[in-house]
Amino acid sequence: MSMQQQHDQLATLAARFREVRQRTEALCEPLNPEDCVIQSMPDVSPTRWHLAHTTWFFETFLLKPYVKDWKSPPLYEHLFNSYYQSIGQPFTRSRRGLLSRPTVGEIHAYRRQVDRAMMRLLADDAVDEHPDLARLVEIGLHHEQQHQELILTDIKHVFSCNPIFPAYQEVVTQVSLPDRRCEAFFAFEEGLREIGKAASEDFAYDNEYPRHRVFLEGFSLQSRLVTNGEYLEFVEDGGYERPELWLSLGWQTVQEQQWQAPLYWMRSDVGWREFTLSGLRALCEEEPVCHVSYFEADAFARWAGARLPTEQEWEVAAEGVPIEGNFVEREVFHPIPCESADTDSTHAPRQLFGDVWEWTASPYCPYPGYAQPEGAIGEYNGKFMCNQYVLRGGSCVSSRSHLRDTYRNFFPPDARWQFSGIRLAYEISPPAR
């Protein structure tokens, strides 16, 4: 790459840097400072922490190595380190909500300080001396987009713990469409396929590499996501009371946590209600079910006489499908019904991207030939390849520019606070019900 190409690339990155950082700020505009300091459970981080941690990332991996005499605010490298043990001792995750200082205002000032320094760095004539800089900026931007999603998922959990059920944003009307139980399934023949990211200049995380061959038996995939109405049938059929439907650890979790329905579903005198980022409202049966764990997704699939797709099957089905759907840019912040059940107009399943992350049956493991990057950046993905399951496709609070058909998300099997849902798979054709 010539020097001019490097500078053009960095100019493009500088514009993206401004855009991504400003979107984070915009997502926080509906919140008051009091909202931004609460931690409602260990998996949830206060909004203020997300604002600081994403800034800490750029400071740690770019400003400290590349800006002479850069000085960090006292203890910030300890307070806002997430899990990078090779850099230092992180502050305990479950105690992030105990900190009232630094204040929300001080964190915003910290972001402005780092943003100014980053823009100077990206405009520096000597920047070509740092061949890894563009790659690190790109990682930092995608990292921030992940935390934009977490800002929304976490504040939803925070608000759900408040008996007045505050709304992050008001929605005048609720999307509700006639029940269109599209029972179409897309069949995929057996064969040797390739999945994973091929070497290219496009960004991808290390866990998406290398591209490799897999042999798949013939399978079929549901044309759309499982809906609230379908999942409600499972609930009313005693799904949470039938141990034969559950994995052993899943059944143990149901008993210990006393699950009776998806997270944010509430039974009332007038029927089921659901808490959303727009407040509490009647459950819409046509919308995709969300906030279910892997255990719940697996139990529902077994009840339906089906199974969850593997991540290899999902990626084969999604290859070449345009990345279109209900993303954070749409500002609905909630899954919506399948916008078309007309399977004659497409050669691929609907809703593969956006609305809800789709649980797969695949444990989160390294691909054959995976090489973990050296240094602290290598802690980003590889260290979590244990006791997690893969989700695919993105959600209504994911950024469209952040997603790919090779993107691998992962969470523990009992996680429910993410916008996670279900798509069914069968062996070549669904059995009669």
Secondary structure, DSSP 8 states (H G I E B T S, - for coil): --HHHHHHHHHHHHHHHHHHHHHHHHHHTT--TTGGG---STT---HHHHHHHHHHHHIIIIIHHHSTT----TTHHHHT--S-TTT-----GGGGGG---S-HHHHHHHHHHHHHHHHHHHT-GGGGG-TTHHHHHHHHHHHHHHHHHHHHHHHHHHHHTSTT---SS--SS-----------EEEE--EEEEES--SSSS---GGG---EEEEE--EEEESS--BHHHHHHHHHTTGGG-GGGS-HHHHHHHHHHT--SSTTEEEETTEEEEEETTEEEE--TTSB--S--HHHHHHHHHHTT-B---HHHHHHHHTT----S--GGGT--S----S---GGG-SS-S--SSSSEEEEEEE----TT----SSGGGGTTGGG-SS-EEEES--TTS-GGG--TT--EEE-TT--SS-EE---EESSS----
